Amino acid sequence: MPAPRIKSPRLLVAESGADREGHGLKRTMGLFQLICFGVGAIVGTGIFVGLSDSVAQAGPAVVVSFVLAALTCVFTAFSFAELGGAIPVSGSSYSFAYAGLGESTAFLVGWCLLLEYGVSISAVAVGWSQYVNELLHSLTGLQLPAALSAGPGDGGVINLPAVIVIAMASALLVRGVRESARATAAMAAVKLAILLAFCAIGYSAFKDGNLTPFSPAGLGGIGAGTTAAFFSYIGFDAITTAGEEAKNPRRHIPVAIMVCMGIVTLLYCAVALAAIGAIGGDQVAGRPAALSYVVNEVTGSAIGGGVIAFGAVVAIASVVLAVMYGQTRILMSMARDGLIPRVFEKVSPRTSTPVAGTLIVGAVFALPAAFASLDAVMNLCTIGTLAIMAVVNVTVLALRRREPGLDRSFRVPLYPVAPLLGIGFCLYLMWETGWHTWIQFAVFLAAGLAVYVLYGRRHSTLAGTAPAGEVTPAGEVTPAAAEREPQAV
């Protein structure tokens, strides 16, 4: 059996120039920008739109669901923090898997990331459309016609607002990372202020009786609610995609990940308690634009709901921006390794951004946002994301054993218990998605493996540096590819 093609962490850093200016990208993001970027990537549709779905499953015990989902993410966040500090490159979990488990696993991780980010961007854009309508109704009493604000599967023709927000994010990302970081920071501040204001309003009308029965569906409901709540945390891994544009990635990326996870978990639990305590779980469950509805009910006025809708419009737009940023950087890393067409690697010398890759990503992800109903693939997105997180935890275990001397600015606490718990939580939540989702996931992985065999393996840069299976005693390949210069357009 051929030995796996593995790139050592040192080779990945050398090829990417992650300790220099690296492939035409500029190091402009400090710790504050990274934290804002992380908050921008996480806080959005999950709390503004998805809260009602989680409450429908778990009732008031949705707080427990959020904590369980957070635990899954925290253990994995420890692993992301260690690997992000040790291998500060744009490829994130794709590059981590390349270093720890080999090329074929890395490609499948990248394949799953395409699903995770693609569905996330499209779903978030659809959620943005809902709140745009809510904001228009609050301000003018009018709404967009259903034909222009929903896809064919939801009773419309095209979801035009969803296309618009993806187009705006694409345009901003093309301009440059400095402009994108400033916009993300401003939007993160706005949405945090709006959510804190929501908590103040919700707790002013808090009634203990609204929390009973606390868990109407029992442990099964909490488990299902945890799976639904997990979608709310998707995005924290995007921080590691800034490895080649952060000023001090080895130090700042681990700190930004842990700070973001703490802020988001506390915020989610506080918002969920405020919403349910104010009007009851039955009123929140399954309701579109639930936070605006809560404020309208508590205040007796549509003005407060309009403010929340404005916050949601800003918040969700920032998620689209941050997640699209992460997707373009991962695709750039995969193209640099030869596993996908090299057009995604090209960096503009004028803006220092992957212009062509960004425009392609925007166009491709706008299509499902405009026309498709994404409910059928949400669980597939969740199981794919959980699989990626499990792989990252396994990678920490593999690299601790094979690369004990690797420079790690952060180490997973309670090793090896923490990564093993991370794997366990991921597997549990994957199980909760149901066997239909597992079948879809198996088909999806089989398709990805076929793409790798037919294209990726043949075009890999490692295919030109060593015959299949030929590795050094340390498991590394010849670093000839590190001498390649980035392309420019």
C-alpha positions as CSV (number, residue, x, y, z in Angstrom):
1,M,0.0,0.0,0.0
2,P,1.5,3.4,-1.0
3,A,2.6,5.6,1.8
4,P,0.4,8.7,2.3
5,R,1.6,12.0,0.8
6,I,2.3,14.1,3.9
7,K,3.5,17.7,4.0
8,S,5.3,18.5,7.2
9,P,4.3,21.7,9.1
10,R,7.6,23.3,8.2
11,L,7.1,22.6,4.5
12,L,3.6,24.1,4.6
13,V,4.9,27.2,6.2
14,A,7.8,27.5,3.8
15,E,5.6,27.1,0.8
16,S,3.0,29.6,1.9
17,G,5.4,32.2,3.2
18,A,3.3,32.4,6.4
19,D,6.2,33.9,8.3
20,R,6.8,36.5,5.5
21,E,4.5,38.4,3.1
22,G,3.4,35.1,1.7
23,H,1.8,34.7,-1.8
24,G,1.1,38.4,-2.4
25,L,-1.2,38.6,0.7
26,K,-0.5,41.5,3.2
27,R,-0.2,41.1,7.0
28,T,-2.7,43.7,8.2
29,M,-4.8,42.0,10.9
30,G,-4.0,42.5,14.5
31,L,-5.5,40.7,17.5
32,F,-8.5,43.0,17.7
33,Q,-9.3,42.6,14.0
34,L,-9.0,38.8,14.4
35,I,-11.4,38.7,17.3
36,C,-13.9,40.9,15.4
37,F,-13.4,38.7,12.4
38,G,-14.2,35.6,14.5
39,V,-17.3,37.2,16.0
40,G,-18.3,38.3,12.6
41,A,-18.0,34.8,11.2
42,I,-20.0,33.2,14.1
43,V,-22.8,35.4,15.3
44,G,-25.5,35.8,12.7
45,T,-28.1,33.5,11.3
46,G,-27.6,30.9,14.1
47,I,-29.0,33.2,16.8
48,F,-31.1,35.6,14.8
49,V,-32.8,33.0,12.7
50,G,-31.8,29.5,14.0
51,L,-32.8,30.1,17.6
52,S,-36.4,29.4,16.9
53,D,-35.5,26.0,15.4
54,S,-33.4,25.0,18.4
55,V,-36.2,26.1,20.8
56,A,-38.7,24.0,18.8
57,Q,-36.6,20.9,19.5
58,A,-35.5,21.5,23.1
59,G,-37.8,24.1,24.6
60,P,-36.4,26.2,27.4
61,A,-33.6,23.5,27.7
62,V,-32.2,25.0,24.6
63,V,-29.7,26.7,27.0
64,V,-28.4,23.3,27.8
65,S,-28.2,22.5,24.0
66,F,-26.2,25.7,23.4
67,V,-23.8,24.7,26.2
68,L,-23.4,21.1,24.8
69,A,-22.8,22.5,21.3
70,A,-20.3,24.9,22.8
71,L,-18.4,22.1,24.6
72,T,-18.1,20.3,21.3
73,C,-16.7,23.4,19.8
74,V,-14.5,24.3,22.8
75,F,-12.6,21.1,22.8
76,T,-12.1,21.4,19.1
77,A,-11.3,25.0,19.4
78,F,-8.4,24.0,21.7
79,S,-7.1,21.9,18.8
80,F,-7.6,24.6,16.2
81,A,-5.7,27.0,18.5
82,E,-2.8,24.7,18.8
83,L,-2.6,23.9,15.1
84,G,-3.3,27.5,14.1
85,G,-0.4,28.7,16.1
86,A,1.9,26.0,15.0
87,I,0.9,26.0,11.3
88,P,-0.1,29.6,10.5
89,V,-1.3,29.2,6.9
90,S,-4.5,30.1,5.0
91,G,-5.5,26.4,4.5
92,S,-6.9,26.0,8.1
93,S,-8.1,22.5,8.8
94,Y,-7.3,21.4,5.2
95,S,-3.6,22.2,5.7
96,F,-3.6,20.8,9.2
97,A,-4.9,17.5,7.8
98,Y,-2.3,17.6,5.1
99,A,0.4,17.8,7.7
100,G,-1.0,15.2,10.1
101,L,-2.9,12.6,8.0
102,G,-1.9,13.0,4.4
103,E,-3.1,14.4,1.1
104,S,-6.2,12.3,0.4
105,T,-7.6,13.0,3.9
106,A,-6.8,16.7,3.4
107,F,-8.6,16.8,0.1
108,L,-11.7,15.3,1.6
109,V,-11.5,17.9,4.4
110,G,-11.3,20.6,1.8
111,W,-14.3,19.0,0.0
112,C,-16.3,19.1,3.3
113,L,-15.2,22.7,3.8
114,L,-16.6,23.5,0.5
115,L,-19.9,22.1,1.7
116,E,-19.7,23.7,5.1
117,Y,-18.9,27.2,3.9
118,G,-21.0,27.0,0.7
119,V,-24.2,25.9,2.6
120,S,-23.4,28.4,5.4
121,I,-23.0,31.3,3.0
122,S,-26.2,30.5,1.1
123,A,-28.2,29.8,4.2
124,V,-27.0,32.9,5.9
125,A,-27.9,34.9,2.8
126,V,-31.4,33.5,2.8
127,G,-31.7,34.5,6.5
128,W,-30.5,38.0,5.6
129,S,-33.4,38.2,3.2
130,Q,-35.9,37.4,5.9
131,Y,-34.7,40.2,8.1
132,V,-34.4,42.7,5.2
133,N,-38.2,42.2,4.7
134,E,-38.8,42.6,8.5
135,L,-36.8,45.8,8.4
136,L,-38.6,47.2,5.4
137,H,-41.9,46.4,7.1
138,S,-40.9,48.2,10.3
139,L,-39.7,51.3,8.4
140,T,-42.3,51.6,5.7
141,G,-45.1,49.0,6.3
142,L,-44.2,47.4,3.0
143,Q,-42.4,44.2,2.1
144,L,-40.7,42.8,-1.0
145,P,-43.0,40.6,-3.0
146,A,-42.6,36.8,-2.4
147,A,-41.5,36.3,-6.0
148,L,-38.4,38.4,-5.3
149,S,-37.6,37.4,-1.7
150,A,-37.8,33.6,-1.9
151,G,-36.6,30.8,-4.1
152,P,-39.0,28.5,-6.1
153,G,-39.0,25.9,-3.2
154,D,-40.3,28.5,-0.8
155,G,-43.1,29.9,-3.0
156,G,-41.1,32.6,-4.9
157,V,-39.1,32.9,-8.1
158,I,-35.7,34.3,-6.9
159,N,-34.3,35.4,-3.6
160,L,-32.9,38.7,-4.8
161,P,-31.7,40.1,-1.4
162,A,-29.7,36.9,-0.9
163,V,-27.9,37.4,-4.2
164,I,-27.3,41.1,-3.3
165,V,-25.6,40.4,0.0
166,I,-23.3,37.8,-1.6
167,A,-22.5,40.3,-4.3
168,M,-21.7,43.1,-1.8
169,A,-19.4,40.7,0.2
170,S,-17.6,39.7,-2.9
171,A,-17.0,43.3,-4.0
172,L,-15.7,44.2,-0.5
173,L,-13.4,41.2,-0.4
174,V,-11.9,42.0,-3.8
175,R,-11.0,45.5,-2.6
176,G,-8.6,44.2,0.1
177,V,-8.3,42.5,3.4
178,R,-7.8,45.8,5.3
179,E,-11.1,47.2,4.1
180,S,-12.8,43.9,4.8
181,A,-11.4,43.8,8.3
182,R,-12.5,47.3,9.1
183,A,-16.0,46.6,7.8
184,T,-16.2,43.3,9.9
185,A,-15.1,45.1,13.0
186,A,-17.7,47.8,12.6
187,M,-20.5,45.2,12.0
188,A,-19.3,43.1,14.9
189,A,-19.6,46.1,17.2
190,V,-23.1,46.9,15.9
191,K,-24.5,43.4,16.4
192,L,-23.0,42.9,19.8
193,A,-24.7,46.2,20.9
194,I,-28.0,45.1,19.4
195,L,-27.9,41.7,21.1
196,L,-27.1,43.3,24.5
197,A,-30.0,45.7,24.0
198,F,-32.2,42.7,23.2
199,C,-31.1,41.0,26.5
200,A,-31.9,44.1,28.5
201,I,-35.4,44.3,26.9
202,G,-36.1,40.6,27.3
203,Y,-35.0,40.4,30.9
204,S,-37.2,43.3,31.8
205,A,-40.2,41.1,31.0
206,F,-38.7,37.8,32.4
207,K,-41.1,35.4,34.0
208,D,-40.0,32.2,35.7
209,G,-43.1,30.4,34.6
210,N,-42.0,30.7,31.0
211,L,-39.2,28.2,31.7
212,T,-41.5,25.3,32.6
213,P,-41.7,22.7,31.6
214,F,-37.9,23.1,31.2
215,S,-37.3,20.1,28.9
216,P,-40.7,19.1,27.3
217,A,-39.0,16.6,24.9
218,G,-36.6,15.1,27.4
219,L,-33.0,14.2,26.6
220,G,-33.9,13.4,23.0
221,G,-35.1,17.0,22.6
222,I,-31.9,18.4,24.1
223,G,-29.8,16.2,21.8
224,A,-31.8,17.3,18.8
225,G,-31.6,20.9,20.0
226,T,-27.8,20.5,20.4
227,T,-27.5,19.4,16.8
228,A,-29.6,22.4,15.6
229,A,-27.7,24.8,17.9
230,F,-24.4,23.6,16.6
231,F,-25.0,25.4,13.4
232,S,-24.9,28.6,15.4
233,Y,-21.2,28.1,16.2
234,I,-20.0,27.3,12.7
235,G,-17.4,29.9,11.6
236,F,-14.9,30.0,14.5
237,D,-12.5,27.9,12.5
238,A,-12.4,30.7,9.9
239,I,-10.0,32.6,12.2
240,T,-7.3,30.2,11.2
241,T,-7.7,31.0,7.5
242,A,-6.1,34.4,8.3
243,G,-2.8,32.8,9.0
244,E,-1.1,34.5,6.1
245,E,-2.6,37.9,6.7
246,A,-2.3,38.2,10.5
247,K,0.5,40.3,11.9
248,N,1.5,37.8,14.6
249,P,-0.4,34.6,13.7
250,R,1.4,32.2,16.1
251,R,0.4,34.3,19.1
252,H,-2.8,36.0,18.0
253,I,-4.7,33.2,16.3
254,P,-5.0,31.0,19.4
255,V,-6.0,33.9,21.6
256,A,-8.6,35.1,19.1
257,I,-10.2,31.6,18.9
258,M,-10.6,31.2,22.7
259,V,-11.8,34.8,23.2
260,C,-14.4,34.4,20.5
261,M,-15.7,31.1,21.8
262,G,-16.1,32.6,25.3
263,I,-18.0,35.7,24.0
264,V,-20.3,33.8,21.7
265,T,-21.3,31.1,24.2
266,L,-22.2,33.6,26.9
267,L,-24.0,35.7,24.4
268,Y,-26.1,32.8,23.0
269,C,-27.1,31.5,26.4
270,A,-28.1,35.0,27.5
271,V,-30.1,35.7,24.4
272,A,-31.9,32.4,24.5
273,L,-32.9,32.8,28.2
274,A,-34.1,36.4,27.5
275,A,-36.2,35.3,24.6
276,I,-37.9,32.4,26.3
277,G,-38.2,34.1,29.7
278,A,-40.0,37.0,28.1
279,I,-42.7,35.3,26.1
280,G,-42.3,31.5,26.5
281,G,-40.8,28.8,24.4
282,D,-44.0,28.1,22.5
283,Q,-44.0,31.6,21.2
284,V,-40.4,31.5,20.1
285,A,-40.4,28.0,18.5
286,G,-40.5,27.9,14.7
287,R,-41.0,31.7,14.3
288,P,-39.1,33.6,11.6
289,A,-37.3,36.7,12.8
290,A,-38.0,35.5,16.4
291,L,-35.9,38.2,18.1
292,S,-37.8,41.0,16.5
293,Y,-41.1,39.4,17.4
294,V,-40.0,39.1,21.1
295,V,-39.1,42.8,21.2
296,N,-42.4,43.8,19.6
297,E,-44.4,41.7,22.1
298,V,-42.5,43.1,25.1
299,T,-42.5,46.8,24.1
300,G,-45.9,46.8,22.3
301,S,-44.3,48.7,19.4
302,A,-42.8,47.8,16.1
303,I,-39.9,50.2,16.5
304,G,-37.8,47.9,18.8
305,G,-38.4,45.0,16.4
306,G,-37.1,47.3,13.6
307,V,-33.9,48.0,15.5
308,I,-33.4,44.2,16.1
309,A,-34.1,43.6,12.4
310,F,-31.4,46.3,11.5
311,G,-29.0,44.5,13.8
312,A,-29.7,41.2,12.2
313,V,-29.2,42.7,8.7
314,V,-25.8,43.9,9.8
315,A,-24.9,40.8,11.7
316,I,-25.8,38.4,8.9
317,A,-24.0,40.4,6.3
318,S,-20.8,40.2,8.4
319,V,-21.1,36.4,8.5
320,V,-21.4,36.2,4.7
321,L,-18.3,38.5,4.5
322,A,-16.2,36.5,7.0
323,V,-17.1,33.0,5.8
324,M,-16.6,33.9,2.1
325,Y,-13.1,35.2,3.1
326,G,-12.3,31.9,4.7
327,Q,-13.6,29.9,1.7
328,T,-11.4,31.8,-0.8
329,R,-8.3,31.4,1.4
330,I,-8.8,27.6,1.7
331,L,-9.4,27.3,-2.0
332,M,-6.2,29.3,-2.6
333,S,-4.3,26.9,-0.5
334,M,-5.7,23.9,-2.3
335,A,-4.9,25.4,-5.6
336,R,-1.4,26.2,-4.5
337,D,-1.0,22.4,-3.8
338,G,-2.3,21.6,-7.2
339,L,-5.4,19.8,-6.0
340,I,-7.9,22.2,-7.7
341,P,-7.4,24.5,-10.7
342,R,-4.8,27.2,-10.2
343,V,-7.1,30.0,-11.0
344,F,-8.0,30.0,-7.3
345,E,-4.4,30.7,-6.4
346,K,-4.0,33.9,-8.4
347,V,-3.4,37.0,-6.4
348,S,-4.0,40.5,-7.8
349,P,-0.8,42.7,-7.3
350,R,-3.1,45.7,-7.0
351,T,-5.4,44.6,-4.2
352,S,-3.3,41.7,-2.8
353,T,-6.5,39.5,-2.9
354,P,-7.4,36.4,-4.9
355,V,-9.8,38.3,-7.2
356,A,-10.7,35.6,-9.6
357,G,-11.3,33.0,-6.9
358,T,-13.4,35.4,-4.9
359,L,-15.7,36.3,-7.9
360,I,-16.1,32.6,-8.7
361,V,-17.0,31.7,-5.1
362,G,-19.5,34.6,-5.1
363,A,-21.1,33.5,-8.3
364,V,-21.3,29.8,-7.4
365,F,-22.8,30.4,-3.9
366,A,-25.3,33.0,-5.1
367,L,-27.1,30.3,-7.2
368,P,-28.3,28.1,-4.4
369,A,-29.1,31.2,-2.3
370,A,-31.2,32.5,-5.1
371,F,-33.1,29.4,-6.2
372,A,-32.7,26.5,-3.8
373,S,-34.3,25.4,-0.6
374,L,-31.4,24.5,1.7
375,D,-33.4,22.7,4.4
376,A,-32.6,19.3,2.9
377,V,-28.9,19.8,3.1
378,M,-28.6,21.6,6.5
379,N,-28.0,18.3,8.3
380,L,-25.5,17.3,5.6
381,C,-23.6,20.6,6.3
382,T,-23.7,19.9,10.0
383,I,-22.3,16.3,9.7
384,G,-19.6,17.5,7.3
385,T,-18.5,20.2,9.7
386,L,-18.5,17.7,12.6
387,A,-16.3,15.4,10.6
388,I,-13.9,18.2,9.9
389,M,-13.7,19.0,13.6
390,A,-13.1,15.3,14.5
391,V,-10.2,15.2,11.9
392,V,-8.6,18.3,13.4
393,N,-8.7,16.6,16.9
394,V,-7.1,13.5,15.4
395,T,-4.5,15.6,13.7
396,V,-3.4,17.1,17.0
397,L,-2.9,13.6,18.3
398,A,-1.0,12.5,15.2
399,L,1.3,15.6,15.2
400,R,2.0,15.4,18.9
401,R,3.4,11.9,18.3
402,R,5.2,12.6,15.0
403,E,6.3,16.2,15.5
404,P,7.1,16.5,19.3
405,G,9.5,19.3,18.7
406,L,7.1,21.5,16.6
407,D,7.0,25.1,17.7
408,R,3.6,25.4,19.4
409,S,2.6,28.8,20.8
410,F,-0.5,27.2,22.4
411,R,-0.9,23.6,23.6
412,V,-4.2,21.9,24.1
413,P,-4.9,21.7,27.9
414,L,-5.6,18.3,29.5
415,Y,-3.9,16.5,26.6
416,P,-4.9,13.9,25.4
417,V,-8.2,14.0,27.2
418,A,-9.4,17.2,25.5
419,P,-9.0,16.1,21.8
420,L,-10.4,12.7,22.7
421,L,-13.5,14.4,24.2
422,G,-13.7,16.6,21.2
423,I,-13.8,13.5,18.9
424,G,-16.4,11.9,21.2
425,F,-18.7,14.9,21.2
426,C,-18.4,15.2,17.4
427,L,-19.3,11.6,16.9
428,Y,-22.3,11.9,19.2
429,L,-23.7,14.9,17.3
430,M,-23.0,13.2,14.0
431,W,-25.0,10.2,15.2
432,E,-27.9,12.6,16.2
433,T,-28.2,13.7,12.5
434,G,-29.9,10.4,11.6
435,W,-29.1,7.6,9.1
436,H,-30.6,9.5,6.1
437,T,-27.9,12.1,6.7
438,W,-25.2,9.5,7.0
439,I,-26.2,8.0,3.6
440,Q,-26.0,11.5,2.0
441,F,-22.6,12.1,3.7
442,A,-21.3,8.7,2.4
443,V,-22.4,9.6,-1.2
444,F,-20.9,13.1,-0.8
445,L,-17.5,11.7,0.4
446,A,-17.5,9.1,-2.4
447,A,-18.0,11.9,-5.0
448,G,-15.1,13.9,-3.4
449,L,-12.9,10.8,-3.4
450,A,-13.6,10.4,-7.2
451,V,-12.7,14.0,-7.8
452,Y,-9.4,13.5,-5.9
453,V,-8.5,10.4,-7.8
454,L,-9.4,11.8,-11.2
455,Y,-8.0,15.3,-10.8
456,G,-6.4,16.2,-7.5
457,R,-3.9,13.3,-7.1
458,R,-2.7,13.7,-10.7
459,H,-2.2,17.4,-10.5
460,S,-0.8,17.6,-7.0
461,T,2.5,19.4,-6.7
462,L,3.7,16.3,-4.8
463,A,3.1,14.2,-7.8
464,G,6.0,16.0,-9.5
465,T,8.4,16.0,-6.6
466,A,8.2,12.3,-5.6
467,P,6.7,9.1,-7.0
468,A,3.5,7.9,-5.3
469,G,4.4,6.5,-1.9
470,E,8.1,7.7,-2.0
471,V,8.7,9.7,1.2
472,T,11.6,10.5,3.4
473,P,12.2,8.5,6.6
474,A,10.5,11.4,8.5
475,G,7.5,11.1,6.3
476,E,8.2,14.4,4.4
477,V,8.4,15.0,0.7
478,T,10.9,17.0,-1.3
479,P,10.2,20.7,-0.7
480,A,10.9,21.7,-4.3
481,A,7.4,23.2,-4.7
482,A,8.3,25.7,-2.0
483,E,10.3,27.6,-4.6
484,R,7.3,28.4,-6.7
485,E,6.3,32.0,-6.9
486,P,2.7,33.1,-6.6
487,Q,0.8,34.0,-9.8
488,A,-0.5,37.5,-10.3
489,V,-3.2,38.8,-12.5
